[in-house]
């Protein structure tokens, strides 16, 4: 499971939540809107900075992150969520628009 908080905090547990390990988030990030674990090692995160919003993916438990999308509106991903863990589908909460993050 994965969790996120203020200031770009990202945490991960591999023991059902008994212990949580801090994970390094991408640099230049002010906060995390949402993070969704696809597996123990893979997650998709909706992050924001002062002037833009970004989607990142990790496949190695958070050791490294790859930016897969950016929008110049910092609030653009505030209501987005991952809808299908296996496919990496990301959707806005109140829209039919979709983005696939493979």
C-alpha positions as CSV (number, residue, x, y, z in Angstrom):
1,X,0.0,0.0,0.0
2,X,1.0,3.6,-0.6
3,X,0.1,6.9,1.1
4,X,1.0,10.5,0.5
5,X,0.8,13.8,2.4
6,X,1.9,17.4,2.6
7,X,5.1,18.6,1.2
8,X,5.5,15.7,-1.2
9,X,5.6,13.1,1.5
10,X,5.2,9.5,0.1
11,X,5.1,6.4,2.3
12,X,4.9,2.7,1.4
13,X,4.1,-0.4,3.5
14,X,4.8,-4.0,2.5
15,X,3.5,-5.5,5.8
16,X,-0.2,-4.5,5.7
17,X,0.4,-1.2,7.4
18,X,2.3,-2.3,10.5
19,X,5.3,-0.2,9.4
20,X,5.5,2.6,6.9
21,X,8.7,3.6,5.0
22,X,9.3,7.1,3.6
23,X,9.9,7.0,-0.1
24,X,11.8,9.7,-2.0
25,X,9.4,11.7,-4.1
26,X,10.5,13.5,-7.3
27,X,12.4,16.7,-6.8
28,X,10.7,20.1,-7.3
29,X,7.3,18.9,-5.9
30,X,5.2,20.9,-3.5
31,X,2.6,18.3,-2.8
32,X,0.8,15.1,-3.7
33,X,-2.9,15.1,-4.8
34,X,-3.2,11.4,-5.1
35,X,-1.1,8.2,-5.2
36,X,-2.3,4.8,-6.2
37,X,-0.4,1.6,-5.7
38,X,-0.6,-0.8,-8.6
39,X,1.6,-3.3,-6.8
40,X,4.2,-3.4,-4.1
41,X,6.7,-1.8,-6.4
42,X,4.6,0.2,-8.9
43,X,2.6,3.3,-8.2
44,X,1.2,6.3,-10.1
45,X,1.2,9.7,-8.4
46,X,-0.6,12.9,-9.2
47,X,1.8,15.6,-8.0
48,X,1.9,19.4,-8.1
49,X,4.4,22.2,-8.1
50,X,3.9,26.0,-7.9
51,X,3.2,26.3,-11.6
52,X,2.2,22.9,-12.9
53,X,0.7,19.5,-12.2
54,X,2.5,16.2,-13.1
55,X,1.9,12.5,-13.2
56,X,4.8,10.3,-12.2
57,X,5.2,6.5,-12.2
58,X,7.5,4.3,-10.2
59,X,8.2,0.6,-10.9
60,X,10.9,0.1,-8.3
61,X,9.2,0.9,-5.0
62,X,9.8,4.6,-5.2
63,X,13.6,4.5,-5.7
64,X,13.1,6.4,-8.9
65,X,10.2,8.2,-10.6
66,X,9.5,8.8,-14.3
67,X,7.4,11.8,-15.3
68,X,4.7,10.7,-17.7
69,X,2.5,13.8,-18.0
70,X,2.6,17.5,-17.2
71,X,0.0,20.3,-17.3
72,X,0.8,24.0,-16.9
73,X,-2.3,24.4,-14.6
74,X,-1.2,23.4,-11.1
75,X,-4.7,22.3,-10.1
76,X,-5.2,20.2,-13.3
77,X,-4.8,16.9,-11.5
78,X,-6.4,17.8,-8.2
79,X,-9.4,15.6,-8.8
80,X,-7.8,12.8,-10.8
81,X,-7.6,9.3,-9.6
82,X,-6.4,6.0,-10.9
83,X,-9.4,4.0,-11.9
84,X,-8.0,0.7,-13.0
85,X,-4.9,-0.5,-11.2
86,X,-3.9,-3.2,-13.6
87,X,-4.1,-1.0,-16.7
88,X,-2.8,2.2,-15.2
89,X,-5.9,4.2,-16.3
90,X,-6.1,7.7,-14.8
91,X,-9.4,9.6,-14.9
92,X,-10.7,12.9,-13.6
93,X,-13.2,12.4,-10.9
94,X,-16.2,14.1,-12.7
95,X,-15.5,13.6,-16.3
96,X,-15.4,10.9,-19.0
97,X,-11.9,11.9,-20.2
98,X,-9.2,9.3,-19.6
99,X,-5.5,9.0,-19.8
100,X,-3.7,5.7,-20.0
101,X,-0.4,5.5,-18.1
102,X,1.2,2.2,-19.2
